[in-house]
Amino acid sequence: MSSYAYGKITTRRAARVRAKEESESPFLELIAALVPAEVLAAHAFMLTFTTETTGEGEDAMTVITEPAILRWGFWGLVIASMALFLAGRVGDFARLDSLRVLVPPIAFWLWTMLQPISAFDVLGLDWDAAVRGVIALIGGLVLLAATKALDPDSRS
């Protein structure tokens, strides 16, 4: 989905809760929160000019050629995911948004951990694929639970 959509959906659901109207299912909001599509797409595009693939088939190997730029890009996308969420919440910022704003960058971080070559690789954490995968999957489940707990309609 998108960080921006997460903000907009949260705004719409919060308004319905305040008006005591029936709120739609939180499923769409959870998907939007956990899949910050615009920063994931930007990350994928960023990889096209910060990496190089040599060889073909099983002999193909991708190497990060611009680690400093990719590192800056990673942190820029973390900030962008937060800004996009806040843009979706303009005019309706709530106290819990100080926690909700952390959901898109954490989701982005976890998604990059799952990818074999990503901006995560330039952060200086020398974790193998198994460690990255297990942390990302468990982290995703914890983030899902936390996001549900931050749902404007979680009082019911």
Secondary structure, 3 states (H helix, E strand, C coil): CCHHHHHHHHHHHHHHHHCCCCCCCCHHHHHHHHCCHHHHHHHHHHHHCCEEEECCHHHCEEEECCHHHHHHHHHHHHHHHHHHHHHHCCCCCCCCHHHHCCHHHHHHHHHHHHCCCCHHHHCCCCCCHHHHHHHHHHHHHHHHHHHHHCCCCCCC
